[in-house]
Amino acid sequence: MSPKSRWTTSEAERLYGFNRWGSPYFSVDKEGYVCAHPAADDISVRIDDVIKEAATKGIKAPMVIRFQDLLRHRVERLNKAFADSIRDEDYPGHYRGVFPIKVNQLREVVEEIQDAGENHCYGLEAGSKPELMIAMAMHQHSESLLICNGYKDEDYIRLALNYRKIGKDIIIVAEQLSELEMIISMSKELDVEPLIGLRSKLGTRGEGKWAMSTGDNAKFGLTSMEILEAARMLEKANLTESLCLLHFHIGSQVPNIITLKNAVVEATRYYCQLQKMGFPMGFLDVGGGLGIDYDGSRSNYESSTNYTLEEYARDVVYNVKQICGLMDVPCPNLVTESGRAIVAPHSILITEVTGRISKRDSLLTVRKDEIKHQVVADLHEILNGRNRYGNLEIYHDAQQKKEEADSLFSHGYLDLLGRAQAESLFWQICNRLEKNISKTKGYQPEELIGLSELLSDQYVCNFSVFQSLLDHWALDQLFPITPITRLNERPTVNAILVDITCDSDGKVSKFIDLEDEKQYLPLHPLKKGDSYFLGIFLVGAYQDIMGDNHNLFGRVNEVHVFLDEDEDDGFYIEDTIQGFRMKDVLEGVQYSAGGLCQNLKKQIDKATKADLVKPRDGVRFMELYEEQLQKKTYLDIEQKKKRRAAPRKAKAKPQ
Ligand SMILES: *Cc1c(COP(=O)(O)O)cnc(C)c1O
């Protein structure tokens, strides 16, 4: 092997993209540990220290680490970006952002955001009745807004109108004319002056995965004809004074700033028209869509955004001001409903690698004199012979022989040893080809590039993709994934990640890359007895606490981290939330712990009576079962490590 240049932590930062998607919140220190900078400054916390501290509280991976200070920083950064733009553009209006609860409903998250936003009159948005229940109870500051979106029934509207009655700035946004009808008639009933908004169905099409939120087939919003009709209905009901907001939402994670600009321009035209028709208006709500640059490429690729949060704020302020100037209409106060951009970066999912599945591990060395079958001899020749063919041709020849061997085995013409030899030779050929390719520069055919993927190891990780990375599974959303330690060592293993669910979809085999995406992740070889943790970053939006109960693993453990100068490590863990116990997930699918125990006990009693098991062993089994109901659902990796460390008593029987 050729001598390689020395590996440094800055190379690790480049390889995993810390300085792109991670800036300014994540970096690698000189000893190769991943650090978080929750307040985006020099104060840093080693993620590994948090994992260790959590372990002393009985909290193990898989777990979510929430950096509460990072959440605050996001809220402040968004508010500052708008404040700065408003000042720079001499914009004659205010910014009144709201946080859409659906993006992360966890109480601690909503509380922190409310607290951080208090000085900025930062409010809340609800998209359903249960979210409205949260929003009304949590809404603190009297000058901040509460915006009601989503489909509404009478109870939803009754709740909102009652809240208005106690003096709150709650704006009910009508998605449909039928809702507006309900709002009008129920306001009369309850004798309250409502604050009403209209959601417009823009012609500007979104882009990216959620593009269908606008355009003619969108399921939300009013068309231009319906907006005219809504105006007429409000006039007729003597509620002109109530119409105060025009709303649109173009879909989440908009990768291209041009789309957002076009939408803002179109919506401002609607706003101005309504104002000219004699409605007081006052607020323009530009919805969500502000994206996160998950792959750090700063492009209009789905996993990225070609703009920054600051650019977004400037573009909203500038475009609204310009259109209002042209139309000679007073500038509105600006509302945004950014969710993803506020919460995505604050949480990290930590999973521990529990094992490795490798095609290279059990390869046989095949000597020529041991070969009994022609197909094996052919493969041996491809590997060891002096052939002058190109890489691609060698690959195709080997592939053909491997398929032949598989089929001979199925038909009984090749024995197990022969098949194992054929497979071993095939993988050795692939290995060699991959090495050749990595040495050659320039264009390579796709089949050969695919070899690295074919040869990559599988790292088994203690978590469930369906619970903790739902968006990756359902929507192909990419997240940055990196080791948490050992970044001062060169990663020498190309791996994909598989989870512990028994579903072949339970894997991560697409990773962020500067260009396009990568089919494997460079990782470190596992060391016996040492933990190897991976961090999955920017996971705080949407799927964070949604999860699907696939295989009944349920929610993972959580720790909530606060910065604190007085602590040795610079932080402390305030809250821990225990992940689900077996009992919890079973109750979620209608089993009572008592009922299950009874059922098992009956079977054990029967077996005891029949002398299949000693009474004492039967009782022990029952105790084990009961004890397990109180235990966590994920793998207990400590057990495996302890067993390894303990001296072996009896030799294990061969299986
Ligand atoms: C989902 C949603 C949002 C949040 O969008 P992000 O892209 O996460 O900022 C805002 N407004 C409405 C109406 C939504 O449905």
The ligand as an SDF file (V2000), in Angstrom:
LIG
                    3D

 15 15  0  0  0  0  0  0  0  0999 V2000
  -46.3530   22.8680    8.4810 C   0  0  0  0  0  0  0  0  0  0  0  0
  -46.7330   24.2760    8.4200 C   0  0  0  0  0  0  0  0  0  0  0  0
  -45.8000   25.2720    8.7720 C   0  0  0  0  0  0  0  0  0  0  0  0
  -44.3640   24.9820    9.1400 C   0  0  0  0  0  0  0  0  0  0  0  0
  -43.5680   24.8730    8.0040 O   0  0  0  0  0  0  0  0  0  0  0  0
  -41.9790   24.8060    8.0750 P   0  0  0  0  0  0  0  0  0  0  0  0
  -41.5790   24.5750    6.6900 O   0  0  0  0  0  0  0  0  0  0  0  0
  -41.6090   23.7200    9.0040 O   0  0  0  0  0  0  0  0  0  0  0  0
  -41.4750   26.1030    8.5820 O   0  0  0  0  0  0  0  0  0  0  0  0
  -46.2310   26.5740    8.7630 C   0  0  0  0  0  0  0  0  0  0  0  0
  -47.5010   26.8970    8.4070 N   0  0  0  0  0  0  0  0  0  0  0  0
  -48.4080   25.9610    8.0700 C   0  0  0  0  0  0  0  0  0  0  0  0
  -49.7680   26.3700    7.6990 C   0  0  0  0  0  0  0  0  0  0  0  0
  -48.0560   24.6280    8.0500 C   0  0  0  0  0  0  0  0  0  0  0  0
  -48.9430   23.7220    7.6700 O   0  0  0  0  0  0  0  0  0  0  0  0
  1  2  1  0
  2  3  1  0
  2 14  2  0
  3  4  1  0
  3 10  2  0
  4  5  1  0
  5  6  1  0
  6  7  2  0
  6  8  1  0
  6  9  1  0
 10 11  1  0
 11 12  2  0
 12 13  1  0
 12 14  1  0
 14 15  1  0
M  END
$$$$
